[in-house]
Amino acid sequence: MAATAGGRNNGTIGSVPRPSRRRPPAVAVFLALALALTAGACTGGGGSDGSTTAPAVTGRPPDTAEAPPTTPAPTTTAPPTRAEARAVISPAGVVVPVVSHTDTGWVVRTPCGATATLTEGTPVAEATIVLDPGHGGTEPGAVSAAGLREADVNFAVTGHVEAALEAAGVSVVLTRTANYDVNLAPRAEIARALDARAFVSIHHNAEPDGPRPGGPGSETYYQIASPDSKRLAGLIYEEVVQALSVYGIAWVADRDAGAKYRPGQNGDYYAMLRLPQNVVSVLVESAFMSNPPEAALLDRPDVQKAEGDALARAILRFLNTPDPGSGFVEPYPRIDPPSGPSGTPARCVEPRL
């Protein structure tokens, strides 16, 4: 994991190509080449037999698309000082938000929500994007019939998103940098502390409603009160569905698959949308771990990279274009536990800092 602690850079979209839909360079801008964005279109509609089909995915037509705006190369800045740190990468590589400063270091929030004092570590002052690989440690998330853990797939995909964004010049921090427990509140606290432009929590699903002809039943959840969150959710939905639809397998889905919201008793149902507060946040459920054909795909490194690159393209479009996203649906009512899902280990085990 690498965190860039200096000035922010929005990157360029052309640095994360679509392997199967790549177009030749459109315009030479000094030494940088910008690629025109395309977004596939899927037609939607519910099946009368209980199956589901994808909501419409729209985008700029390939023959009229313009090169996305480029951003200037980042200027070299000095690393943040101890006093400027809002998060710290511990000597063991764990990212922790700073609670307060001491004469010799920092008081930080640990992954299990306690406090600890660090005197060594790498200070981080800000990040453009905070990525959250869901679950981890003693919390495996969904587990496939073959034993594939969602937490491991989440982490692998997140690594590809991180690599693609950093290659585009975007500063990135991860809430979890290895296979250890992290409670939900410290994940959100990292995003708030670093004042991220966006926070994306990466997950894979279970318990679908039924089969889905023609493509994946990807779901993206956005913050009810945030138009920017809704736009990012629509862009992620577009890119992930387009990337995964090339695989001809028996897909499954919920009936309301798409870009959507989910209300709870205290606003947004999901803590990873509620706790980041004013940070634009999206929760992604790209595919179903509980469906054996999808789990077999998600176990492949090339598919993990394809998904990660798709997520990175969506984030770069969010940062650099006014694209509105698509695939928006109205969710059907659900009866949820009053407190919402915990996603937190029953007994959180602190990693070594």
C-alpha positions in Angstrom: 0.0 0.0 0.0 1.3 3.4 -0.9 -0.1 6.7 0.4 0.8 10.0 -1.2 0.7 12.6 1.5 1.4 15.7 -0.6 -0.8 17.7 -2.9 -3.8 16.1 -4.6 -4.0 15.2 -8.3 -7.1 14.0 -10.1 -5.2 12.0 -12.6 -6.3 11.2 -16.2 -8.8 8.7 -17.3 -6.8 7.4 -20.2 -4.3 5.8 -17.9 -6.7 2.9 -17.1 -7.7 1.4 -20.4 -10.6 -1.0 -21.0 -8.7 -4.1 -22.3 -11.4 -5.2 -24.7 -12.8 -1.8 -25.7 -9.5 0.2 -26.2 -9.6 3.0 -28.8 -6.6 4.6 -30.5 -5.3 7.9 -29.0 -7.4 10.9 -30.0 -5.2 13.9 -29.4 -1.6 14.5 -28.4 -1.3 16.9 -25.6 2.4 17.5 -25.2 3.6 14.1 -24.0 0.3 12.8 -22.6 -2.2 10.9 -24.6 -5.9 11.0 -23.6 -8.3 8.3 -24.6 -11.9 8.9 -25.3 -14.3 7.3 -22.8 -17.0 4.9 -23.8 -19.7 3.4 -21.7 -21.7 0.4 -22.9 -25.5 0.3 -22.9 -27.6 -2.4 -21.3 -31.3 -2.5 -21.6 -33.3 -3.2 -18.5 -36.7 -4.6 -17.5 -37.9 -7.1 -15.0 -38.6 -10.6 -16.1 -42.1 -12.0 -15.4 -40.6 -15.3 -14.3 -38.7 -13.7 -11.4 -35.5 -13.2 -13.3 -33.9 -9.8 -13.5 -32.3 -7.9 -16.4 -29.9 -4.9 -16.1 -31.2 -1.3 -15.9 -30.1 0.9 -18.8 -26.4 1.8 -18.8 -25.8 4.9 -20.8 -22.7 6.9 -21.7 -21.3 9.3 -24.3 -21.4 7.7 -27.8 -17.9 6.6 -28.9 -18.0 8.7 -32.1 -18.8 11.9 -30.3 -16.8 11.4 -27.1 -14.1 14.0 -26.3 -10.9 13.4 -24.6 -11.3 14.0 -20.9 -9.5 17.0 -19.3 -6.0 16.4 -18.3 -4.6 17.6 -15.0 -1.2 19.2 -14.6 1.7 17.1 -13.4 1.9 17.3 -9.6 4.5 19.6 -8.2 7.0 18.2 -5.8 6.1 19.0 -2.2 7.8 18.3 1.1 6.3 15.4 3.0 4.0 16.4 5.8 5.5 17.0 9.2 4.5 15.3 12.4 2.3 18.2 13.3 0.5 18.1 9.9 -0.4 14.4 10.1 -4.1 13.6 10.1 -3.4 9.9 9.7 -0.3 7.7 10.2 1.0 4.6 8.5 2.4 2.6 11.4 5.8 0.8 11.3 3.8 -2.4 10.6 2.0 -0.7 7.7 -1.4 -0.2 9.4 -3.2 3.1 8.5 -4.6 4.8 11.6 -6.3 8.2 12.0 -4.7 10.7 14.3 -6.8 11.6 17.4 -4.3 14.1 18.8 -0.6 15.0 18.7 2.0 14.6 21.4 5.5 16.1 21.7 7.0 12.9 20.3 4.3 11.4 18.1 0.6 10.9 17.9 -2.4 9.4 19.7 -4.2 7.3 17.1 -7.4 5.4 16.7 -6.7 1.7 16.4 -8.4 -0.6 14.0 -10.6 -2.0 16.8 -11.6 1.5 18.0 -9.3 1.9 21.0 -6.5 4.5 21.2 -2.7 4.0 21.2 0.3 6.2 21.1 2.8 6.0 18.3 6.2 7.6 18.2 7.2 6.3 14.8 5.4 6.0 11.5 4.8 7.8 8.2 2.6 10.9 8.6 -0.2 11.4 6.0 -1.9 14.8 5.6 -4.5 14.1 3.0 -5.6 11.7 0.2 -7.8 12.2 -2.8 -9.4 8.8 -2.5 -9.8 6.4 0.4 -10.5 2.8 -0.6 -12.1 0.4 1.9 -11.6 -3.4 1.3 -14.6 -4.7 3.2 -14.3 -7.3 6.0 -10.9 -8.9 6.9 -9.2 -10.7 9.7 -11.8 -12.8 11.7 -14.6 -11.3 9.6 -14.5 -13.2 6.2 -17.7 -11.7 4.7 -19.5 -14.0 2.2 -17.8 -17.3 1.6 -18.3 -19.3 -1.6 -19.2 -23.0 -1.7 -15.5 -23.6 -2.6 -14.3 -21.7 0.4 -13.3 -18.4 -1.3 -13.5 -15.6 1.2 -15.1 -12.3 0.2 -12.5 -10.4 2.4 -9.7 -11.8 0.2 -11.4 -10.9 -3.1 -12.2 -7.4 -1.8 -8.6 -6.9 -0.9 -7.2 -8.2 -4.2 -9.6 -6.0 -6.2 -8.8 -3.0 -4.1 -5.1 -3.4 -4.7 -5.8 -3.1 -8.5 -7.9 0.0 -8.0 -5.1 1.5 -5.9 -2.4 0.7 -8.5 -4.4 2.1 -11.4 -5.3 5.4 -9.5 -1.7 5.9 -8.4 -0.5 5.3 -11.9 -2.8 8.2 -12.9 -1.3 10.4 -10.3 -4.1 10.2 -7.7 -3.2 9.9 -4.0 -4.8 6.9 -2.4 -5.1 5.5 1.2 -6.5 2.1 2.1 -8.4 1.5 5.4 -7.1 -2.1 5.5 -3.6 -2.9 4.2 -3.5 -6.7 5.1 -5.8 -9.4 6.5 -6.7 -8.0 9.9 -9.8 -6.9 11.8 -11.0 -3.3 11.3 -14.2 -2.0 12.9 -16.5 0.2 10.8 -16.0 3.4 12.7 -12.2 3.6 12.3 -12.6 3.0 8.5 -14.9 6.0 8.2 -12.7 8.0 10.5 -9.8 7.6 8.2 -11.8 9.1 5.3 -13.0 12.0 7.4 -9.5 12.7 8.8 -8.0 12.9 5.4 -10.8 14.9 3.9 -11.0 12.6 0.9 -12.8 13.6 -2.3 -14.4 10.1 -2.2 -14.6 7.0 -0.1 -15.3 3.7 -1.9 -16.1 0.5 0.2 -15.6 -2.6 -2.0 -17.6 -5.7 -1.4 -19.1 -8.8 -3.1 -22.6 -10.0 -2.6 -24.6 -13.1 -1.4 -28.2 -14.3 -1.4 -29.6 -13.1 -4.8 -33.3 -13.1 -5.7 -32.8 -15.1 -8.8 -31.1 -15.5 -12.2 -30.2 -12.5 -14.4 -30.0 -13.0 -18.1 -27.4 -11.0 -20.0 -25.0 -9.6 -17.4 -24.0 -9.3 -13.7 -26.3 -8.2 -11.0 -23.9 -5.5 -9.7 -25.2 -3.1 -7.1 -23.9 0.3 -6.0 -25.3 2.1 -3.0 -25.1 5.9 -2.6 -25.7 8.4 0.2 -29.4 9.5 0.1 -28.6 13.2 0.7 -25.6 13.4 -1.7 -25.9 14.1 -5.4 -22.2 13.5 -5.8 -22.5 10.1 -4.1 -25.3 9.2 -6.5 -23.2 10.3 -9.5 -20.2 8.2 -8.4 -22.4 5.2 -7.8 -23.8 5.5 -11.3 -20.4 5.7 -12.8 -19.1 2.7 -10.9 -22.2 0.7 -11.9 -21.6 1.6 -15.6 -17.9 0.6 -15.6 -18.2 -2.6 -13.5 -21.2 -3.9 -15.5 -19.4 -3.2 -18.8 -16.2 -4.9 -17.5 -17.9 -8.0 -16.2 -20.5 -8.5 -19.0 -17.8 -9.9 -21.3 -17.9 -13.1 -19.3 -20.6 -15.4 -20.5 -21.7 -17.2 -17.3 -25.0 -17.7 -15.5 -25.4 -14.5 -13.6 -27.7 -13.9 -10.6 -29.1 -10.7 -9.0 -31.5 -9.0 -6.8 -34.6 -7.8 -8.6 -33.5 -4.2 -8.0 -29.9 -4.5 -9.1 -28.4 -1.2 -10.1 -27.3 2.1 -8.6 -29.6 2.8 -5.6 -30.0 4.0 -2.0 -31.0 2.0 1.0 -32.7 3.9 3.9 -32.4 3.0 7.5 -33.8 4.3 10.8 -30.9 6.8 11.0 -30.6 7.9 7.4 -28.5 5.6 5.2 -28.7 2.0 6.2 -25.1 1.1 5.6 -22.6 2.4 8.1 -20.0 2.9 5.3 -22.3 5.5 3.8 -23.6 7.0 7.1 -20.4 7.3 9.2 -18.2 9.1 6.6 -20.6 12.0 7.0 -19.7 14.8 4.5 -17.2 12.6 2.6 -18.8 11.4 -0.7 -19.2 7.7 -0.2 -20.3 4.7 -2.2 -20.6 1.0 -1.3 -20.1 -1.5 -4.1 -21.3 -5.1 -4.4 -19.9 -6.1 -7.8 -20.9 -9.7 -8.0 -22.2 -12.7 -6.0 -19.9 -14.9 -4.0 -22.7 -17.3 -3.4 -23.2 -18.0 -7.1 -20.6 -20.7 -8.0 -20.0 -19.5 -11.6 -19.4 -15.9 -10.3 -17.2 -17.1 -7.4 -15.1 -19.0 -9.9 -14.6 -15.8 -11.9 -13.8 -13.7 -8.8 -11.1 -16.2 -7.9 -9.2 -15.4 -11.1 -6.5 -12.7 -10.9 -7.3 -11.4 -14.4 -10.9 -10.9 -13.4 -9.9 -9.2 -10.2 -7.8 -6.8 -12.2 -10.5 -6.2 -14.8 -12.9 -5.3 -11.9 -10.3 -3.1 -10.2 -9.5 -1.3 -13.4 -13.2 -0.7 -14.0 -13.6 0.8 -10.5 -10.5 3.1 -11.1 -12.0 4.3 -14.5 -15.2 5.2 -12.7 -13.4 7.1 -10.0 -11.3 9.0 -12.6 -14.4 9.9 -14.5 -15.9 11.2 -11.2 -12.8 13.4 -10.6 -12.4 14.7 -14.1 -15.7 14.8 -16.0 -19.3 15.8 -15.4 -20.6 12.4 -16.6 -23.8 11.7 -14.6 -23.6 7.9 -14.4 -26.6 5.6 -15.0 -28.2 2.4 -14.0 -30.3 4.1 -11.3 -33.2 2.1 -9.9 -35.8 2.5 -7.2 -35.1 -0.1 -4.5 -37.8 -2.4 -3.3 -38.7 -2.2 0.4 -36.7 -4.3 2.8 -37.2 -5.3 6.4 -33.8 -4.6 8.0 -32.5 -5.0 11.6 -33.0 -1.7 13.4 -29.3 -1.0 13.8 -28.3 -2.0 10.3 -25.5 -4.5 9.5 -22.5 -4.4 11.8 -19.9 -5.8 9.4 -17.8 -5.8 12.5 -16.1 -8.8 14.1 -17.8 -10.1 17.2 -14.4 -10.0 18.9 -12.1 -7.5 17.2 -8.4 -8.5 17.3 -6.0 -5.6 17.2 -3.2 -6.0 14.6 0.3 -5.1 15.6 1.0 -1.5 14.9 
